[in-house]
């Protein structure tokens, strides 16, 4: 009986984290140059987020007296801004913020959305109907408008942005996981687990969750890229973090009126946002293809 | 073939020469025409009723058509005559008597009398014009055709500035609908002033324009020099700059500071800087339980602030560093350049704090997102941080929200904040609004600053119109602010305007809409 049980499990549930699976995954990634590039960009920015502040030659808020508005040079690779701050250092410091805030928010949205999605998809019924429709109505409001209203009410802060992103993306994750769960719910191995008398949480997290992991990975990467963009947008609109923070969106907003005199002040943070978002999107696209995930993006 | 071509070429040459001659004649005749036409680019006005105007395009439209009783000199903010050629103030300071200019006629042909002036000022009261904020209470009468008398219940040193308010244009007696567009041939009949220009065409809104021609019967000899003015309405300042560069307009105002460098490189453009009293004030609340209750804290922040550096960094050195008080250099005689200010001395700042038992002064600096104020906040944070004894956090707030009383952290409530103050023609206006006890209730005294000496000085200044006396009083005001003032004024901002190089004798007013075009000319 026990041998039989094992064979059913291993045949039906993909094991994402076994050594062989990871090797195969990396092999697949390497065969897709664009996906590989996206992955490398993402890893590169993670590296910057961790070590950027150590590499940065200056503090992000240090006003270097007599050095304002300098064009890129050997001393200041990205030039200095209108107040004499080193743009290179600010971009490096900013990497941490732009990765951590959307990162934390995305992880929270994924966890909450997964729990909710699994539960709704597994149980169905009237609870599913009510909660799903409520989440749909939340999704009907344009993301940025909702973000502006919420941040306008609770005041701009890092925690505020994280809450806003979680509230915005949790329903989307819930919907994706719920539909994936609905597909899996009818599978034979779930029936088998039920017949074995496994607890509901065991079924949800040990039987169904591994099945929705590919969808989750793709969804996570996508949400992360959107969250980066949203964070940058909020920073641009002045509703993000406060000055002198090196938030890239905020840097772009502040550089805009000075574009004629110090264009580099705008180029580098804008390019950093673009590269990161494109990178994460390429990575998400690669994941989708590798996992043959057909869900909507 | 050649035989046929030659005459054609000759004809072409003749055509070219003749047309060049015609152009030359045209150019000469345009030059001979008196003063030329000045085309001014601006946003469209919204309100035309002179009693209610506030923004520059509205001021400019009325300034062209109407005259004022008296005016404020744009250079030193002193009062100069206009329709009121001379005036006397009674010894008790409660009666102002004006003698009017002779030979002044309205554009409809009727002569100006004192009844028109009296009507105009009565009208301001009837419609509760914003001009009343400086005028206060008054009665106006016309004892004879060339004399107008104002009586006020108590002394008011800014009463003359009130009479020169942008809204206080001289209307014709009985005018019911000043500047209301009529119909058909009489469309512009309600635009009837005694001013230097006559409105001949008006299309409202972006893309529209107001066309004025010289008032041939203008009462001032030899004025205006221009044959006409056109106000051309644009949606924004970028469109105005492009119009100036393409030669579509001759004069634009209220430009971003960065344009000084950019437009300055163009040899066909004159960049004009006007010193104003517009300023940002970094202010501390001084009431019980707030950061600035302790005078040492106020002084320490002053010592920790390098205002020259702020002016260099944030305004490219184009602002004017005055004192840490509202007596701006643009107030001419009232500003004492010899006055010794609090020097930048970070060690002194820390010493003062240390003596007051504060090892590390901590606070939150609020700033509205407007002008360069967010950058100012970021720079102050660094500058104060460098002392080693002051740390502040920054919170920038969307401008509308910052000045909105429903926001608990509005400009009036916060402990430490940056507030923008627009230009005022007299320091007295600022002093009696923002730095006296009565200003706390009226919502202007944001620092809750009350110093008995200042109360007395402001009261004295309110009761005199003697310039020398006022100068002496304001010198003492500066002294009080130096000792206990809870404000830092990093600099007074300049107004940036630009004109084509062929515009002559243009002096831009600190309120650019009030700029006087009567002596201006445009070369052909």
Interface residues (C-beta under 8 A of the other chain):
Chain A: X61 X62 X63 X65 X68 X82 X83 X84 X152 X156 X238 X242 X243 X244 X254 X257 X258 X260 X261
Chain B: X256 X258 X261 X262 X309 X313 X314 X369 X374 X375 X377 X378 X379 X381 X382 X383 X393 X394 X395 X396 X398 X401
